[in-house]
């Protein structure tokens, strides 16, 4: 039986300053209500590296959402992802007209509001 993707996603468990392995996986929620992992690009990476790897994977898999374990600050994770996405667009790796819906990323709206206030969002852990 072939499983059809219902929603494609990338999930990140960031590393602590590049000292640890950053978990970066892609997959989908299937029409069978199971989660299927299709890609794993996990490796020891800095925040610039894991965010770039996640953006590449999101573009390559046509992910609808990027989930991040917020263990060190939402604002930093959202900033890292936004910065990497824009850099990949400037380099031509991702077309300029392709942009993930920032509101779909967990905590994106709250992180922008917190950044405007100069504070951080509480961690979800």
N, C-alpha and C positions, 0 to 999 in steps of 0.2 A: 504494500500500500504506500503510495506516494503522499508525503505530508506537505501541505501547502503552507507557506509562511503567512501568518496573520499580521505580525509586526516585527520588523527587523530592528535590531539594536546593537549598540556597542556598549560595553561595560568596562569601567576602569577602577582598579584598586591601586592608587598612586603609590610610588615609592617615596621613602623619606629622604629627599635630597639626592637621589641617585645611588644611595648606598644599598638599597634593597631591590628586589625584583618588583617591577610595576606589572600588575596584571592587566592586560589589555586583550579582551576577547570580543568576538562578534558572533552573533547568532540570531535566532528568531523564536518567537512564540508561534507554535504551529497550530493549525486548525484542529489538531488532536489535543490541544490544551497543554502540551508539553513544551519545555524550553529545549532548544537544540543549539549546541555550540558548534559553529562551523569554522571559526578562525581563532587562532591563539598566537598573538605576537608578543607575549609577555617576555620581559627581559629586564636586567638592571638598567634603569633609565632615569635621567633627570626629568624635571617637570617639562622642560622644553621638548625632550625626546618622547615621553609618553603621550603628551598632548598632540604632538605631530603624528605619532603612530596611530593614535585614536582617530584623528581627523582623516588621515589617509584611509583607514579601515572603514570609517563611516561613509566616506565618498565611494569607495570601491564596492561596498555592499549595499549602498543606497539605504542606509540606516535612517529610520524615522526619529530616533532618539539616542542620546548618549547619557548613560548613567555613570555617576562618579561616586565612589565611597568618600564621603565628606569627612575624612579623618584629620584634615589639617587646614580647613578653611574653604568655604564655598567660593568666596570672592577670588581667591588665588586660582582655584581650579577653573572657574568660568573665564577668568582673564587668560590663563594659559591656553585654553581651548580656542577662545576668540582670536588670540594672537597667532596661534598656529594655523588656524583656518585662513586668516587673512594673508599670512606669509605664503601658504600653498597657493592661494589665488594669485598673488603677485608674481610667483615663479611660473605660473601657467599650468601647474599640476592639477589644479581644480579651476574650472571655468568661473569667471567673474559673476555670471548670472546664477550660480548655484549657491544657495545659502540655507543652512538648516534653520528651522524655526527656533529662535532662541527661547521662546516661551515654552517649548517642549522639553528643554533641558531642565532637569530637576533643580529648583532653586534659582534659576536664572533671573527672574524678575526680582526676587527678594535680594539677591546678591547685588544687582545694580542699584537698588534703593539703598542698601546698606553702604555700598561704596560711595554713593552721593552724600550720605550722612557721615562718612569717615569711620564706619564701624564694620564689624564682621557679623555674618549670620551665625546663629547657633549651629553647631555640628549635629548632623543626624547620626553619625557614628556608623 
